[in-house]
Amino acid sequence: SGYNVLLVNAPAGAAEAVREELQRGLADLGVDLESAPRRLMDFAEVENTYLSIFAVLGGLGLLLGSVGLGVLVLRNVLERRSELALLRAVGFTRPRLRWLVLSEHIMLLALGLGAGSAAALVAVIPALSTPAAEVPYASLSITLAAVVAMGVLWTLGATVLALRGPLMQALRNE
């Protein structure tokens, strides 16, 4: 019961003759002959499919994380409205306040991406040290660029949204 596998080592020139003889002699048993390189390519194809799926899911997770970054920036800036109103009252302009909030959050984004990239690099060093390692630099670069772009976009949107309206009311409420 189960799978029965038979490996045959035939000389390179006689491989086809051995294959035909085995198929003819074992035809009643329902033999299915397959070359070892072909079988290994099938296994590699399945493995590559799983790796591609996990890469796409990881990229999607990173993009969703950038949306979360936008929500956190919005909440942070809304909680700091009275502080920003005080800065506005002492002479900071709206563009200067926007730059202040953007620069600190983009710095946090850069530090987070740097730490995450370093951790990922440490995790994949053993796989990269194998001779057959194929690193998809293009897709990794595109994913990282998309995360940076989305993070900056969500940070900019949250900052503009939070700084919209009269800030002096937040100072009066404080």
GIMO-V838119 format. One record per residue. N is the residue number from 1. BURIAL is I if it has 9 or more other ideal C-beta (glycine too) atoms within 8 Angstrom, else O. Layout:
n:N burial:BURIAL
n:N burial:BURIAL
This chain:
n:1 burial:O
n:2 burial:O
n:3 burial:O
n:4 burial:O
n:5 burial:O
n:6 burial:O
n:7 burial:O
n:8 burial:O
n:9 burial:O
n:10 burial:O
n:11 burial:O
n:12 burial:O
n:13 burial:O
n:14 burial:O
n:15 burial:I
n:16 burial:O
n:17 burial:O
n:18 burial:I
n:19 burial:I
n:20 burial:O
n:21 burial:O
n:22 burial:I
n:23 burial:I
n:24 burial:O
n:25 burial:O
n:26 burial:O
n:27 burial:O
n:28 burial:O
n:29 burial:O
n:30 burial:O
n:31 burial:O
n:32 burial:O
n:33 burial:O
n:34 burial:O
n:35 burial:O
n:36 burial:O
n:37 burial:O
n:38 burial:O
n:39 burial:I
n:40 burial:O
n:41 burial:O
n:42 burial:O
n:43 burial:O
n:44 burial:O
n:45 burial:O
n:46 burial:O
n:47 burial:O
n:48 burial:O
n:49 burial:O
n:50 burial:O
n:51 burial:O
n:52 burial:O
n:53 burial:O
n:54 burial:O
n:55 burial:I
n:56 burial:O
n:57 burial:O
n:58 burial:I
n:59 burial:I
n:60 burial:O
n:61 burial:O
n:62 burial:I
n:63 burial:I
n:64 burial:O
n:65 burial:I
n:66 burial:I
n:67 burial:I
n:68 burial:O
n:69 burial:I
n:70 burial:I
n:71 burial:I
n:72 burial:O
n:73 burial:I
n:74 burial:I
n:75 burial:O
n:76 burial:I
n:77 burial:I
n:78 burial:O
n:79 burial:O
n:80 burial:O
n:81 burial:I
n:82 burial:I
n:83 burial:O
n:84 burial:I
n:85 burial:I
n:86 burial:I
n:87 burial:I
n:88 burial:I
n:89 burial:O
n:90 burial:O
n:91 burial:O
n:92 burial:O
n:93 burial:O
n:94 burial:O
n:95 burial:O
n:96 burial:O
n:97 burial:I
n:98 burial:I
n:99 burial:O
n:100 burial:I
n:101 burial:I
n:102 burial:I
n:103 burial:O
n:104 burial:O
n:105 burial:I
n:106 burial:I
n:107 burial:O
n:108 burial:O
n:109 burial:I
n:110 burial:O
n:111 burial:O
n:112 burial:O
n:113 burial:I
n:114 burial:O
n:115 burial:O
n:116 burial:O
n:117 burial:I
n:118 burial:O
n:119 burial:O
n:120 burial:O
n:121 burial:O
n:122 burial:O
n:123 burial:O
n:124 burial:O
n:125 burial:O
n:126 burial:O
n:127 burial:O
n:128 burial:O
n:129 burial:O
n:130 burial:O
n:131 burial:O
n:132 burial:O
n:133 burial:O
n:134 burial:O
n:135 burial:O
n:136 burial:O
n:137 burial:O
n:138 burial:O
n:139 burial:O
n:140 burial:I
n:141 burial:O
n:142 burial:O
n:143 burial:I
n:144 burial:I
n:145 burial:O
n:146 burial:I
n:147 burial:I
n:148 burial:I
n:149 burial:O
n:150 burial:I
n:151 burial:I
n:152 burial:I
n:153 burial:I
n:154 burial:I
n:155 burial:I
n:156 burial:I
n:157 burial:I
n:158 burial:I
n:159 burial:I
n:160 burial:I
n:161 burial:O
n:162 burial:I
n:163 burial:I
n:164 burial:O
n:165 burial:O
n:166 burial:O
n:167 burial:I
n:168 burial:I
n:169 burial:I
n:170 burial:I
n:171 burial:I
n:172 burial:O
n:173 burial:O
n:174 burial:O
